[in-house]
Amino acid sequence: MTERRETRPDGVVELEQHYKMNLLTNREAVIEALIVMEGRDWYEKFQPKWREHSIEGALENALNDGVGVIYGSGGSHRYVVEQDGRVIYLKDFGSGQADKAGQLGFECN
C-alpha cells in the first residue's frame, strides 16, 4: 500500500491510501503478483479458459456490474475486482495465504 499525505491550509493532514494491486493503474504488477500466488501454469493454461473468472473477465464484470471475481489455482483462492480496479484477496478462500498476499500488496478481506 502506498500513502500520500497532504496538509491543508487549515493544518489538517489528509491521508490517501492506495493499494498497488489495481488492474486499471498497475496491471502488470497485479498479473505478476497473481503468478507468484497461483503459479505460471495457472496463468498460461487456465486463465484463457475461465472467461468470466479470468483476470480479463473479472475486470470486465467489475467495470460493467460493479464487481468481478478471479478464481485462483484449482478455484480455491478468490480475488475480488472492484469497479475502481482494486484487486482484493479473500481470506476465507485463502488456505492460509493471506500473509503472502498482503506482502505482495493485495488488500485482504
C-alpha positions as CSV (number, residue, x, y, z in Angstrom):
1,M,0.0,0.0,0.0
2,T,1.2,3.5,-0.8
3,E,0.3,6.5,1.2
4,R,0.1,10.2,0.3
5,R,-0.2,12.8,2.9
6,E,-1.3,16.3,2.2
7,T,-1.6,19.2,4.7
8,R,-4.5,21.5,4.0
9,P,-4.2,25.3,4.6
10,D,-6.1,24.8,7.9
11,G,-3.4,22.4,9.2
12,V,-5.5,19.2,8.8
13,V,-3.5,16.3,7.4
14,E,-5.3,14.3,4.8
15,L,-4.1,10.8,4.1
16,E,-4.8,8.9,0.9
17,Q,-4.0,5.2,0.8
18,H,-3.7,3.3,-2.5
19,Y,-3.2,-0.4,-2.8
20,K,-0.8,-1.2,-5.6
21,M,-2.9,-4.1,-6.8
22,N,-5.1,-2.3,-9.2
23,L,-5.8,-3.6,-12.7
24,L,-6.5,-0.2,-14.1
25,T,-3.4,1.6,-12.8
26,N,-0.9,-1.2,-12.2
27,R,-1.9,-4.1,-14.4
28,E,1.5,-5.8,-14.9
29,A,2.2,-5.7,-11.1
30,V,-1.2,-7.4,-10.4
31,I,-0.5,-10.1,-13.0
32,E,3.0,-10.8,-11.7
33,A,1.7,-11.0,-8.1
34,L,-1.1,-13.3,-9.2
35,I,1.5,-15.6,-10.9
36,V,3.5,-15.6,-7.6
37,M,0.4,-16.6,-5.7
38,E,-1.1,-19.1,-8.2
39,G,1.8,-20.2,-10.4
40,R,2.7,-19.6,-14.0
41,D,0.9,-22.7,-15.1
42,W,-2.3,-21.3,-13.7
43,Y,-1.8,-18.1,-15.7
44,E,-0.8,-19.7,-19.0
45,K,-3.1,-22.7,-19.1
46,F,-6.2,-21.8,-17.1
47,Q,-6.7,-18.1,-17.5
48,P,-7.7,-18.3,-21.2
49,K,-10.3,-20.9,-20.4
50,W,-12.0,-19.3,-17.4
51,R,-13.8,-16.5,-19.2
52,E,-15.8,-14.5,-16.5
53,H,-13.5,-15.7,-13.7
54,S,-10.3,-14.9,-15.5
55,I,-8.3,-11.7,-15.0
56,E,-9.9,-10.1,-18.1
57,G,-13.4,-11.4,-17.4
58,A,-13.4,-10.3,-13.8
59,L,-12.2,-6.8,-14.8
60,E,-14.9,-6.6,-17.5
61,N,-17.6,-7.7,-14.9
62,A,-16.3,-5.2,-12.4
63,L,-16.5,-2.3,-14.9
64,N,-19.9,-3.3,-16.1
65,D,-21.6,-4.7,-13.0
66,G,-19.5,-3.2,-10.1
67,V,-17.6,-6.4,-9.1
68,G,-15.8,-9.3,-10.6
69,V,-14.1,-12.5,-9.2
70,I,-10.9,-14.1,-10.3
71,Y,-10.5,-17.8,-9.4
72,G,-7.1,-18.9,-8.2
73,S,-5.5,-22.2,-9.0
74,G,-7.9,-25.0,-8.5
75,G,-10.6,-22.5,-7.7
76,S,-9.5,-22.4,-4.0
77,H,-8.3,-18.8,-3.9
78,R,-10.6,-15.9,-4.8
79,Y,-9.8,-12.3,-5.7
80,V,-12.5,-9.7,-5.9
81,V,-12.1,-7.0,-8.6
82,E,-13.8,-3.7,-7.7
83,Q,-15.1,-1.2,-10.2
84,D,-12.2,1.1,-9.5
85,G,-9.8,-1.7,-10.5
86,R,-8.7,-2.8,-7.0
87,V,-8.0,-6.4,-6.5
88,I,-8.8,-7.8,-3.1
89,Y,-7.7,-11.2,-1.8
90,L,-10.4,-13.0,0.1
91,K,-9.0,-14.6,3.2
92,D,-11.9,-17.0,3.6
93,F,-10.9,-18.8,0.4
94,G,-7.2,-18.4,1.0
95,S,-5.9,-21.6,2.6
96,G,-3.7,-19.6,4.9
97,Q,-2.1,-17.5,2.2
98,A,-3.3,-14.1,3.4
99,D,0.1,-13.1,4.8
100,K,1.7,-13.8,1.4
101,A,-1.0,-11.9,-0.4
102,G,-0.6,-8.9,1.9
103,Q,3.2,-8.9,1.4
104,L,2.7,-8.9,-2.4
105,G,0.5,-5.8,-2.0
106,F,-3.0,-7.2,-2.1
107,E,-5.7,-5.7,0.2
108,C,-7.0,-8.7,2.2
109,N,-10.6,-9.1,3.4
